[in-house]
Amino acid sequence: MWHNTLVERAATVTQLLSRWSQGDQGALEELAPQVQQELYSLARTYLRRGRPNQTLQPTALINEAWLRLIGQSPIVQWENRTHFFGIAARLMRIVLVDRARALGALKRRGALEALTLEHVDRLSPGKTPEILEVNEALDQLAKVDERKAKVIELRYFGGMDREEIAAALNLTLPTVKRDLRLGEAWLRRFLAGQSPV
């Protein structure tokens, strides 16, 4: 029964995304409450490892990403729920990176706490890298291997599990597992200041 409910919700979200892609603004209004809880969980995951005095709240991150999402032109042709959350994850990453860059000037003046992500401490043993470091590392990995960078982005920024990543990118599960393992190793070396190749 629980599985059927999840499948039905995913189908509902996919239908609403399809209607939105076709210009139905009513579908957008129906979509918001359907995806709100998952977006909130995703935003909370991003911000959980921030400093205790972190000023950005999950709701603010969602709102900024949502505004960017609905403001895109032309309207995205949504494939499914996974595609939506992949784009939402990328937009949250962009919001956090933009915020970190904007606040970087304040940090140079001594007024900024680090913005970090949950689980990225696995990529840099000894210290948790800041979001700008992770963003730069992912950009560099994408130049070498775009697919591995996308897999890492969906895992760490999108909060997707391996099966969801495989479905979103049309890959096999063993390929996703291998890409995660090799991509993480590449990022660890890059973040440690070593040559990743």
Secondary structure, DSSP 8 states (H G I E B T S, - for coil): -HHHHHHHHHHHHHHHHHHHHTT-HHHHHHHHHHHHHHHHHHHHHHHHTS-TT----HHHHHHHHHHHHHT-SS------HHHHHHHHHHHHHHHHHHHHHHHHHHHHTT-----B-TTGGGTSTTS--BHHHHHHHHHHHHHH-HHHHHHHIIIIIT---HHHHHHHHT--HHHHHHHHHHHHHHHHHHHTTS---
